[in-house]
Amino acid sequence: MKRFLTIVIFVLLGGVAVAQNVQLHYDFGHSIYDELDKTDGSYGRPAVTTTVEMFRPDSFGSTFFFIDFDYSSGAKGAYWEIARELCFWQESKMNWLSVHAEYNGGGSQAVGTFNNSWLGGLTYSGHSKDFSKTWSISAMYKYIPHTRNGAGELATHNFQLTGVWGINFAAGWCTFSGFIDFWREHRPWQGTSCILLSEPQFWVNLNKIRGWDKVNMSIGTEVEISNNFVAKGFYLVPTVSAKWTF
């Protein structure tokens, strides 16, 4: 699932910015990996995913959420994350520290209910003078109820490290953004306990075409890079994508 796909705008002293978008992704995972395809009529990796994202600042910090819907002859799965950051320390006009709180959860016909999880920690964020480059690093405690390790013992207390970036370049024509997560989650059924997930995105922004300034559409791609996330081992799954920003 996606996590903090694009937080490319931040709030600083005297600055207010809101980012909302809807994305459509066609996923090639079922074509590249046989184990992710439908077999014997069972439900495999969906080919189509839509994502709704919102980032909204206020005088105390910011709120971010996204919702993924997977489709295969209709909606087959949903997943969402919501995060709240409270900014309490400003190092400079371009760097600050926030308290981070987050919830993740959802479910699908393929795997049933995803593990609900609650996260809390600190986020250190920054940006360039012209806001063309933004980034954040989060270190968090992650509580996953009812999780057990290979010995059958409760293993609910875990951790997560997250990095997020956004880069606008080529006079605003292109955006390179994404995240990388590393966390512990015991999965006895596949013999793993540590998971790596990154989803870099590349967008071409069509509102830079002459006369298209009100066409807030971008086209591009996302590549899901993971280890022990989709299944045990390394996977690299590209998509072809479109995005409308409000």
C-alpha positions in Angstrom: 0.0 0.0 0.0 1.1 3.5 -0.5 2.3 5.6 2.3 3.0 9.4 2.1 3.2 9.3 -1.6 3.7 13.0 -2.2 4.1 15.6 0.5 5.7 18.1 -1.8 4.5 21.3 0.0 5.2 22.3 3.6 4.1 25.0 5.9 6.5 27.5 7.3 6.3 30.8 9.1 3.7 32.9 7.3 3.1 30.3 4.6 -0.1 28.3 4.0 -0.4 25.6 1.4 -3.0 22.9 0.7 -2.4 19.9 -1.6 -5.2 17.5 -2.7 -5.1 15.1 -5.6 -6.6 12.0 -7.1 -4.4 9.4 -8.8 -5.2 6.4 -11.1 -2.5 3.7 -11.4 -2.4 0.7 -13.8 -0.2 -1.9 -12.0 1.9 -4.4 -14.0 2.7 -6.6 -11.0 0.3 -9.3 -12.1 2.0 -9.4 -15.5 5.6 -9.5 -14.2 5.3 -12.0 -11.4 3.3 -15.3 -11.8 2.7 -15.5 -8.0 0.9 -12.2 -8.1 -1.5 -13.2 -10.9 -4.9 -14.9 -10.6 -4.6 -18.6 -10.4 -7.4 -21.2 -10.3 -9.9 -18.3 -10.2 -8.5 -16.9 -7.0 -8.0 -13.1 -6.4 -4.6 -11.9 -7.4 -2.9 -8.5 -7.3 -5.3 -5.9 -8.7 -4.4 -4.2 -11.9 -6.0 -0.8 -11.1 -5.7 1.4 -8.0 -7.1 4.8 -7.3 -5.6 7.0 -4.6 -7.1 10.1 -2.9 -4.6 12.3 -1.0 -5.0 15.4 1.1 -2.4 17.5 2.9 -3.8 20.5 4.9 -1.8 22.7 7.3 -3.1 24.8 10.2 -1.6 27.0 12.9 -0.6 24.0 15.0 0.9 21.7 12.3 -0.6 19.6 9.5 -2.9 16.7 8.7 -2.3 14.2 5.9 -4.4 11.2 4.7 -4.7 9.0 1.7 -7.1 6.3 0.7 -6.3 3.5 -1.8 -9.0 1.5 -3.6 -8.1 -1.6 -5.6 -10.2 -2.8 -8.5 -10.7 -6.1 -10.1 -14.2 -6.4 -11.6 -15.3 -3.9 -9.0 -13.7 -2.5 -5.9 -11.9 -5.4 -4.1 -9.9 -3.7 -1.4 -9.4 -0.4 0.5 -6.6 0.9 2.7 -6.1 4.2 4.4 -3.6 6.1 6.5 -4.1 9.3 8.4 -1.4 11.3 10.1 -1.2 14.4 12.3 1.9 16.5 12.9 2.2 19.1 15.7 5.1 21.5 15.1 6.7 22.6 18.4 10.3 23.5 17.4 11.5 25.7 14.5 15.2 25.4 13.9 15.2 27.9 11.1 12.9 29.2 8.4 13.6 26.0 6.4 13.8 23.3 9.1 11.5 22.2 11.9 10.7 19.3 14.3 7.2 17.9 14.8 5.4 15.3 16.9 3.9 12.7 14.6 0.8 10.5 15.2 -0.6 8.1 12.6 -3.1 5.3 12.0 -3.0 2.7 9.2 -5.6 0.0 8.3 -7.9 -1.5 5.7 -8.8 -4.8 4.1 -9.2 -6.7 0.8 -10.7 -9.9 -0.6 -7.2 -11.1 -1.2 -5.7 -11.0 2.3 -8.7 -10.1 4.5 -8.0 -7.3 7.0 -4.7 -5.6 7.0 -3.0 -5.3 10.3 -4.3 -2.1 12.0 -1.4 -0.2 13.4 -0.8 3.0 15.4 2.4 5.0 15.2 3.9 7.8 17.1 7.3 9.6 17.0 9.1 12.6 15.7 9.5 14.1 12.2 12.3 16.4 11.1 11.4 18.4 7.9 12.8 20.9 5.6 12.8 22.5 2.2 14.9 24.7 -0.2 14.5 28.4 -0.3 12.2 28.3 -3.4 10.2 25.2 -2.1 11.3 23.2 -5.2 12.8 20.6 -2.9 11.1 19.2 0.2 11.9 16.4 2.6 11.2 14.8 5.9 12.5 12.0 8.1 10.4 10.2 10.8 11.4 7.8 13.5 8.3 6.1 15.1 7.2 3.5 17.5 4.7 1.2 15.8 2.0 -0.8 17.7 0.5 -3.6 15.7 -2.2 -5.4 17.8 -2.4 -9.2 18.0 0.8 -9.7 16.0 2.8 -12.8 17.0 6.3 -13.9 16.2 7.4 -17.3 14.9 7.4 -18.7 18.4 3.7 -17.7 18.9 4.6 -14.9 21.3 2.9 -11.5 21.1 5.1 -9.1 19.1 3.0 -6.0 19.1 5.7 -3.5 19.8 7.7 -2.5 16.7 9.3 0.5 15.0 9.2 2.3 11.7 11.6 4.7 9.9 10.3 6.8 7.1 11.8 9.2 4.6 9.7 11.4 2.2 10.9 13.7 -0.6 9.6 16.0 -3.4 11.6 17.6 -6.1 10.2 19.9 -8.8 12.6 20.6 -11.7 12.8 21.5 -15.4 11.0 24.8 -14.7 8.1 23.0 -13.0 7.5 20.6 -15.9 8.6 17.5 -13.8 8.2 16.3 -10.3 10.1 13.5 -8.6 8.6 12.4 -5.3 8.0 9.5 -3.0 8.8 7.8 0.2 10.9 5.0 1.7 9.7 2.9 4.8 11.6 0.4 6.9 9.7 -1.3 9.7 9.5 -4.4 11.8 6.3 -6.6 11.5 6.5 -10.2 12.3 5.1 -12.4 9.6 5.5 -16.1 10.7 3.7 -17.3 7.6 6.5 -16.1 5.3 9.3 -16.3 7.9 10.2 -12.6 7.9 10.1 -9.8 10.5 11.6 -6.7 8.7 10.0 -5.0 5.7 11.3 -2.4 3.2 9.0 -0.4 0.9 9.6 2.5 -1.4 7.4 4.1 -4.0 9.2 6.8 -6.1 7.0 8.6 -8.5 7.9 10.6 -11.6 5.3 13.1 -13.0 5.2 15.4 -16.1 2.9 18.3 -15.3 0.7 19.2 -18.2 -0.3 22.6 -16.9 3.0 23.9 -18.2 1.8 23.5 -21.7 0.9 26.9 -23.2 -2.8 27.5 -22.8 -3.1 24.5 -20.3 -2.5 26.5 -17.1 -5.8 25.4 -15.7 -5.4 21.7 -16.6 -4.0 20.4 -13.3 -3.2 16.9 -14.7 0.1 15.1 -14.5 1.0 11.8 -16.2 3.9 9.5 -15.2 4.8 6.4 -13.3 5.3 4.9 -9.9 7.6 2.0 -9.1 6.9 -0.1 -6.0 10.2 -1.3 -4.7 9.9 -3.8 -1.8 11.5 -6.5 0.2 9.2 -8.9 2.2 6.2 -6.6 1.6 4.2 -8.2 -1.3 5.6 -11.6 -0.3 9.0 -12.9 0.9 11.8 -11.5 -1.1 12.4 -8.6 -3.5 9.8 -7.2 -5.9 9.9 -4.3 -8.3 6.5 -3.3 -9.7 6.0 -0.3 -12.1 2.7 1.4 -12.9 1.5 3.9 -15.5 -0.3 6.7 -13.8 -2.4 9.9 -14.1 -3.0 12.5 -11.4 -5.3 15.5 -11.0 -4.4 18.1 -8.4 -7.1 20.3 -6.9 
